[in-house]
Structure formats: C-alpha cells, structure tokens
Amino acid sequence: MGLMDLKDCPKEIFYRGKWNEDLFAKCIAVVGSRRITEYGRRVIEKLVPQLVQGGWTIISGFMYGV
C-alpha cells in the first residue's frame, strides 16, 4: 500500500536534499508514541539497525519519542 492508496492521502510531501529515487525503492517509516517506553526503546534499538543493514531507507517525522 502506498500513500496515494490512502483515503485522505497527503496533498504534498517535502524533501530536503538532492532527489534520488533509488532511496525510496525500499523504504519504511518508524512510527511510535511521543513518549517512548523502555520496551519501545529496546525494540527500536534492535529493529532499526537491522533495517539499515538490510538497505532500507528509514523515514521519520522527527518528533520526540520513537
């Protein structure tokens, strides 16, 4: 499922830097609560490095928490 498949899909998405479509061939968003729990921290510390090593691009909303 892609963003355009959502009922209320975003009208615009902003990107900073030089556009490289290959970055988005294999990407995932990491989303969580604004106040990360100890469990959440352990999961992220284990999951994200494995995703990066697997060549995934991580998309973040840059909020506190996860």
C-alpha positions in Angstrom: 0.0 0.0 0.0 1.3 3.4 -0.9 0.4 6.9 0.3 -1.7 7.5 -2.8 -3.8 4.5 -1.8 -4.9 6.2 1.5 -8.4 7.7 1.7 -7.0 11.1 2.8 -3.6 11.0 1.2 -1.2 13.9 1.7 -1.5 16.7 -0.8 2.2 17.5 -0.6 5.4 15.9 0.7 8.5 17.9 1.3 12.0 16.5 0.8 15.3 18.2 1.5 18.5 17.4 -0.5 19.2 16.0 -3.9 16.4 13.8 -5.1 17.5 10.2 -5.6 14.5 7.9 -6.5 16.6 4.8 -5.5 16.4 5.9 -1.9 12.6 5.2 -2.0 12.7 1.8 -3.7 13.0 0.2 -0.3 11.8 2.4 2.5 9.9 2.1 5.7 8.5 4.6 8.3 9.2 4.1 12.0 6.2 5.5 14.0 5.5 5.4 17.7 4.2 7.3 20.6 5.6 10.7 21.6 6.7 9.3 24.9 8.8 6.2 24.2 8.6 3.4 26.7 11.6 1.2 27.8 10.1 -1.6 25.7 9.8 0.7 22.7 13.4 1.8 23.1 14.6 -1.8 23.1 12.6 -2.7 20.0 13.9 0.3 18.1 17.5 -0.3 19.1 17.1 -3.9 17.8 14.9 -3.3 14.7 16.3 -0.1 13.1 20.0 -1.2 12.8 18.8 -4.4 11.1 16.7 -2.4 8.7 19.6 -0.1 7.9 21.9 -3.1 7.3 19.3 -4.6 5.0 19.5 -1.5 2.8 16.2 0.1 3.9 15.7 3.9 3.9 14.2 5.0 7.3 11.6 7.7 7.1 10.9 9.7 10.3 8.6 12.5 11.3 11.3 14.0 13.5 9.1 14.2 16.6 10.2 13.1 20.1 9.5 9.6 21.2 10.4 6.9 18.7 
